[in-house]
Structures are given as structure tokens and as C-alpha cells.
Amino acid sequence: MNPLALIGGTIITPLEERITDLIVDDGVVQNVGSFDRSSTNFETLDVRECYVTPGLIDLQLNGGPACNFWGDPTREDLANFSRAQVSSGVTTFLPTLITADVKHIMKNVKFLESLGVGGNGSGKAFGAVADCSARMPGVHLEGPCLSPKRPGVHPPEWIKPLSKSIAEQLNAPSVKLMTVAPESDASDESLKYLFSNGVVPSLGHSDATFEEAQLAFDRGVRLMTHTYNALPPLHHRAPGAVTAAMLDDRVTCCVICDGLHVDAPAVKLLLKLKGVEKVILVTDAAQIGTTGGGLVGSSIDLNEAVKNVVKWKAATFVDAIRMATYNPAQAMGWLDRIGDLSVGKCADMVVWDKETLEIKHVFVSGVRVAGN
């Protein structure tokens, strides 16, 4: 296949923005800069009046109308769901499993692993899964080590305190992110075990006090799951975990920007305190989602979260893209492969209409997988 040249777009890497060309060859970004337009050895795509950004990365996806990771998904369910995500600009995501019997959780983990989720494919094969368009470099376990005081929709009968023993039972090569209530383990043995096995812990569904959250951050926790939701509310005499995360420069806060889970002013407050460098946009999308009348996960795609923060004037488009690409890749240790359009990185790209912010094309490893 000939190299691909995207001509004249506004390239958002996302640490810089400029109008230029972008060259892709063998699945990776070869060059960001002027292209010799007299060359006939390239496939070309005119992207003037468009933004070109890295592919979006969603760290918390429970499913959608056609796929439920909480239940018993099939291979076809996963493939259809992956294609739908790519159409919305998401080129990498973590299938997210919520609280259940440990045996059921691990059955689903093993099923996802059997299809290639969490595989260690290098280069452009990073996170590649059979029959699927989007990359799935791992699984997010949202439970069962949560606070019984902040279960949200998680079945309380399966919630367990965080311990090294339960962490060992949940250990698998594909498990890369785990939402936990760290205050339920007075020691740091469970967190040490997670770190030693390459699992990123994220504070969520927690009733931690300000001091307990600070202790977790001092022990190495650097993420907060869906900030504000299933956490103690802000209070001037009981500041709690959210305030601790907002004031700690080491911590990155994930947030659901559907306008229902968190009001726009609260998103603005979070961004004012944390800055765009320490916020990640997630959907927490689920099969039921908000369409069922409650906050059972969201019903949006990540491109809608990007557009929402722009519409709310909480962030610029460039900053919104950073929060949906570079920041999640950085938090998970993937920046050497994805999350950034620079030379040698995987050519996962989204082309957006500048006026409408509608998606026109999506590429994974330089191959057009959505759009026309």
C-alpha cells in the first residue's frame, strides 16, 4: 500500500496546533510537515478546513445497546461494538467490568483475553483484537473493591474490601486499570501488589475522607474514577476525596461530560483547579445508560464529550482533544505508541469538520476504518 498524505489540515498533535501536511507510512506517522505535492507515489486526502487529531481513547466503557460487558458478551457483540466506537472517533478503549461475583468477572476477563484484549502486540499491532477495529490494550475492573457506602449501581452483595488476597484473585495479564476504594485497606499491601503487576489503581466509588484520600495518593494512586460521581460530595467541613484530588498536583481526574452526571459549572471548576493537563474525559457508557431514567453509566460517545466541553466553554477544542487522547495515554503509560501525532507513533487519526466538529474520517494504523 502506498504511503498516505493528509493535505492541508489543521493538525492537533495535541501539544501543538498548526496547518500543515501529515504523512503516514506502514501504519505509523512518518512526518508532520510540508509534503512534496508533485510526488505520485502517495495516496492523498485533502483535509483542508478540517482538524486532524489523534484517535480518541476511552478508559471506561461498560458497553452500549449492542454489547454489555457486565453480562455475557459474544465475539460478534464485541466486534459490532468496536466498529461503532471507531465510527465515533474512539480508536482505543478499555472494556470495563463492574462488580459481580469474582468467578463471573474472571470468566469475562478470560473471554476478552481469548479474543486478544490486553495482548502485548508491539508497534502498530498494539492492543489489536481479532475482528475489531479499535485497539483494546487491556481491561478496566470497576470493582468489586469499592465502598459499600458509595456503590452506585454496583450490586452491594458482591462488593468486597480491598485486600492483597482479592487483588491476587483478580490478577490477569489483561487487567490494566482497577477502580478501588483504597480506604478499605489500612495497609498498602494491595496497592503494592497492583503496582508490581502493572495495574493502575484509580480511586473511585469511595467514601474516603480527605486524609484517607491523601494517604492513597501518597502511596502512589494517581487517578480518580468519574470525579464527583459515587464519591462524597464537596462540603466545607468535610472536604473528602474529591477536594483532595483537586488539590493534589500528582492526581489526574477522570470526568463524565454528558451534562447529566456532572453539571457544566462543576466541570469548569474541575478544570480551573486541575488544568487541562490533569483531566481525562471518559464516557462510562453502558448498555442501559441514562436512557433508562437514571445514572446507570452514560449514553454518549467520547466525541460528544469533546463537543460538550467546547459548547460549555469549559475548554477549547485543542484542550478537549488533549483530555481525550494525550492525557489518558500518558496516565496508562501508552504515550510511546498512541495519544499523540508525532513521528513513529501509531497513525490513529480522526478528521473533524472545523465548522460542525462532525467526524469525517477515522484511521487506525493509517487504514481508514470509518468515514468516506
ChimeraX attribute file (.defattr): number of C-alpha atoms within 10 A of each C-alpha:
attribute: neighborCount
match mode: 1-to-1
recipient: residues
	/A:1	9
	/A:2	12
	/A:3	17
	/A:4	21
	/A:5	25
	/A:6	22
	/A:7	21
	/A:8	22
	/A:9	23
	/A:10	22
	/A:11	25
	/A:12	21
	/A:13	22
	/A:14	24
	/A:15	12
	/A:16	10
	/A:17	14
	/A:18	15
	/A:19	19
	/A:20	17
	/A:21	23
	/A:22	25
	/A:23	23
	/A:24	26
	/A:25	19
	/A:26	16
	/A:27	21
	/A:28	24
	/A:29	24
	/A:30	21
	/A:31	17
	/A:32	20
	/A:33	15
	/A:34	14
	/A:35	16
	/A:36	10
	/A:37	11
	/A:38	7
	/A:39	8
	/A:40	9
	/A:41	12
	/A:42	18
	/A:43	14
	/A:44	15
	/A:45	13
	/A:46	12
	/A:47	22
	/A:48	17
	/A:49	15
	/A:50	24
	/A:51	25
	/A:52	31
	/A:53	27
	/A:54	32
	/A:55	30
	/A:56	31
	/A:57	29
	/A:58	26
	/A:59	28
	/A:60	27
	/A:61	26
	/A:62	26
	/A:63	28
	/A:64	23
	/A:65	13
	/A:66	14
	/A:67	22
	/A:68	22
	/A:69	23
	/A:70	19
	/A:71	14
	/A:72	13
	/A:73	16
	/A:74	14
	/A:75	17
	/A:76	13
	/A:77	17
	/A:78	23
	/A:79	18
	/A:80	16
	/A:81	21
	/A:82	24
	/A:83	19
	/A:84	18
	/A:85	24
	/A:86	26
	/A:87	23
	/A:88	23
	/A:89	33
	/A:90	29
	/A:91	30
	/A:92	29
	/A:93	24
	/A:94	25
	/A:95	25
	/A:96	26
	/A:97	26
	/A:98	19
	/A:99	23
	/A:100	21
	/A:101	15
	/A:102	17
	/A:103	11
	/A:104	15
	/A:105	21
	/A:106	17
	/A:107	13
	/A:108	19
	/A:109	27
	/A:110	16
	/A:111	16
	/A:112	23
	/A:113	20
	/A:114	14
	/A:115	16
	/A:116	22
	/A:117	25
	/A:118	25
	/A:119	20
	/A:120	15
	/A:121	13
	/A:122	10
	/A:123	16
	/A:124	21
	/A:125	16
	/A:126	20
	/A:127	21
	/A:128	22
	/A:129	24
	/A:130	14
	/A:131	15
	/A:132	19
	/A:133	25
	/A:134	29
	/A:135	27
	/A:136	27
	/A:137	24
	/A:138	28
	/A:139	28
	/A:140	26
	/A:141	26
	/A:142	23
	/A:143	29
	/A:144	32
	/A:145	26
	/A:146	30
	/A:147	26
	/A:148	21
	/A:149	13
	/A:150	19
	/A:151	20
	/A:152	17
	/A:153	13
	/A:154	19
	/A:155	15
	/A:156	17
	/A:157	11
	/A:158	15
	/A:159	19
	/A:160	21
	/A:161	18
	/A:162	25
	/A:163	19
	/A:164	18
	/A:165	11
	/A:166	15
	/A:167	18
	/A:168	13
	/A:169	11
	/A:170	19
	/A:171	17
	/A:172	18
	/A:173	17
	/A:174	23
	/A:175	25
	/A:176	22
	/A:177	23
	/A:178	25
	/A:179	24
	/A:180	27
	/A:181	29
	/A:182	32
	/A:183	22
	/A:184	19
	/A:185	16
	/A:186	13
	/A:187	14
	/A:188	17
	/A:189	15
	/A:190	20
	/A:191	24
	/A:192	14
	/A:193	17
	/A:194	21
	/A:195	15
	/A:196	10
	/A:197	15
	/A:198	15
	/A:199	23
	/A:200	22
	/A:201	26
	/A:202	28
	/A:203	30
	/A:204	31
	/A:205	31
	/A:206	29
	/A:207	25
	/A:208	25
	/A:209	19
	/A:210	17
	/A:211	14
	/A:212	19
	/A:213	24
	/A:214	20
	/A:215	18
	/A:216	23
	/A:217	20
	/A:218	12
	/A:219	14
	/A:220	18
	/A:221	22
	/A:222	21
	/A:223	26
	/A:224	27
	/A:225	28
	/A:226	26
	/A:227	26
	/A:228	24
	/A:229	19
	/A:230	19
	/A:231	26
	/A:232	21
	/A:233	15
	/A:234	13
	/A:235	10
	/A:236	8
	/A:237	6
	/A:238	12
	/A:239	15
	/A:240	23
	/A:241	28
	/A:242	27
	/A:243	22
	/A:244	20
	/A:245	25
	/A:246	22
	/A:247	13
	/A:248	16
	/A:249	14
	/A:250	15
	/A:251	22
	/A:252	26
	/A:253	24
	/A:254	26
	/A:255	24
	/A:256	27
	/A:257	25
	/A:258	25
	/A:259	16
	/A:260	12
	/A:261	20
	/A:262	16
	/A:263	13
	/A:264	19
	/A:265	13
	/A:266	13
	/A:267	21
	/A:268	17
	/A:269	13
	/A:270	23
	/A:271	18
	/A:272	13
	/A:273	15
	/A:274	20
	/A:275	16
	/A:276	20
	/A:277	15
	/A:278	22
	/A:279	26
	/A:280	30
	/A:281	29
	/A:282	28
	/A:283	26
	/A:284	27
	/A:285	25
	/A:286	26
	/A:287	21
	/A:288	19
	/A:289	20
	/A:290	18
	/A:291	13
	/A:292	12
	/A:293	8
	/A:294	13
	/A:295	17
	/A:296	19
	/A:297	25
	/A:298	28
	/A:299	22
	/A:300	20
	/A:301	22
	/A:302	26
	/A:303	22
	/A:304	18
	/A:305	22
	/A:306	26
	/A:307	21
	/A:308	19
	/A:309	22
	/A:310	16
	/A:311	13
	/A:312	15
	/A:313	13
	/A:314	21
	/A:315	22
	/A:316	16
	/A:317	21
	/A:318	19
	/A:319	22
	/A:320	23
	/A:321	29
	/A:322	29
	/A:323	27
	/A:324	28
	/A:325	28
	/A:326	26
	/A:327	26
	/A:328	26
	/A:329	24
	/A:330	14
	/A:331	17
	/A:332	15
	/A:333	12
	/A:334	16
	/A:335	16
	/A:336	14
	/A:337	21
	/A:338	31
	/A:339	32
	/A:340	29
	/A:341	29
	/A:342	20
	/A:343	15
	/A:344	19
	/A:345	22
	/A:346	30
	/A:347	30
	/A:348	32
	/A:349	28
	/A:350	27
	/A:351	26
	/A:352	22
	/A:353	16
	/A:354	16
	/A:355	9
	/A:356	9
	/A:357	16
	/A:358	16
	/A:359	20
	/A:360	18
	/A:361	21
	/A:362	27
	/A:363	25
	/A:364	26
	/A:365	23
	/A:366	21
	/A:367	17
	/A:368	14
	/A:369	18
	/A:370	20
	/A:371	14
	/A:372	7
